[in-house]
Amino acid sequence: MTTAPDRPLPPATVLIVDDAAPNRALLLLLLRDTPLRCMEADSGSAALRIFREHPVDLVLMDVVMPDMDGTDTVRAMREEERLLGRRPVPIVALTAHDGHEDMLRCADAGCNGLLTKPITRQDLMATIAAHLAG
């Protein structure tokens, strides 16, 4: 069980990647009234474009997407960071699957954490706080 953060979230930019508009809307609602600036992408290719063009502090990545799934997108982001010598950005996978293989697949792709859908505000805030704290 994840607990709420002990301190307020710092100002940061979060990239929300999910092909389903209702899922993005829910995350935006959960993050309302925080100091986080949220950017949205509806596909892996759109997420890569934003990732290349804008500095982000954290990525919330849906795993199952039609054009380029989340794990492929994470691998591409990690390769981009490596090629450019950029600091690795924390990436948290968002998935409805919480099996051991799913967790390993996300970790192998380069994800720093995983949140299982449905996502609660408490778990989301605690996860964000932990990854932004370093």
N, C-alpha and C positions, 0 to 999 in steps of 0.2 A: 504494500500500500504506500503510495506516494503522498507526502504531506505538502501543505502549502508553503511557499517560500517564506523564510524568516524575515526577509527585508524586501522592500519594493523593487520592482524590476527596473533596471537601468534603461535609459533611452537607447534604442537599438533598432536596426532595420531587419525585418523578418520577411523572407520570401515564402509565400504559401503556394504550394504546387499541388493541384488536384484537378482532374478533368471534370469533376462534377461540381457545377455551380452551387448547389445547396450545401455541399461540404465546405467549400470556400466561404460561403456566407456564414455558416455556423462558426467557423474558426474566427472570422472577423468579428462576429458578435461576442464570442468568448474573450477576445482580446480588446474589445472596446474599453475605453476608460483606463488604458494602460499607456505608458510612455513609448510604446512600440509603434514604429512606422511599418505598415504592412504593404507589401507588394504582392500581386497575384499573377500566377501563370496557370493556364488551363491545359498545358501539355508539357512533356519533357523538352521538346525543342524550344518552346517559348521560355521555359525556365532557364535553359542554357543561354539563350540570348540575353535575358535579364541579368543572369549571373555574370556574364562577360562584360556587360555595359554598366552595371551599377554595383557599388560595394554593398554587401549584405553581411549581417552579423550572425544570422541563423537561417537555416532552411527547414521548413516542414514539408516533407516529401511523401505524397501518396505513392504507394508501391505499384498498384495496378492501374495502368493507363494505356490507352489504345495505341498511340503513335510511337511512343518510346517509353517503356515502363520506368518506374522509379529507380530500380537498381541500375539500369543502363544509364540513366540520367546522372545518378550519383557517380558512377564510374567516370563519365565524361567530365563532370565537375572536378573530380579529384585529379584527373589527367590535366585539365586546364590549370589547376593550382600548381601542379608539379612543373609544368612547362614554363609558367610565368614566375615561379618562385614565390607564389603567394602563400600566406598563412592559411592552413586548412580551416574552413568555416565549419562549425558544428552543423551536422545534418541529422535530423530526427525523422525516421520513417514513420509513416502513418498507414496502418493496415488493419483489416478486419481479421486477418489470420495471425494467431499467436502461437503457432506450433514452433517447436525447436528448430526445424529446418528453415522456417520463414525467418526466424531471428538470425540464424547463421548466414542465410543468403543476404540479408540486409547488412550485417556486420562485414561480410566478405566484400560487399560492394563499396564499403567505406562509410556506412552510417555510424553515427556516434551513439544513437539511442533509438528506441522504438516505442511508439504509443499505439495501443490497440483501440480500434474503433468499437463502440462509440466512446468518444473522448470526453472526459469531464473537465470542467474549468480548473478544478483543483489539480488534477494530474498535469494538465497542459501548463499551468503557471509554474508548478514545481519543476517540471522538465525544462522549461525555458530558463528559469532562474538558475538551475544547476548548470546548464550549458553556457549561459552568458557569463557566469561567474568564473569560468575557465576550468 
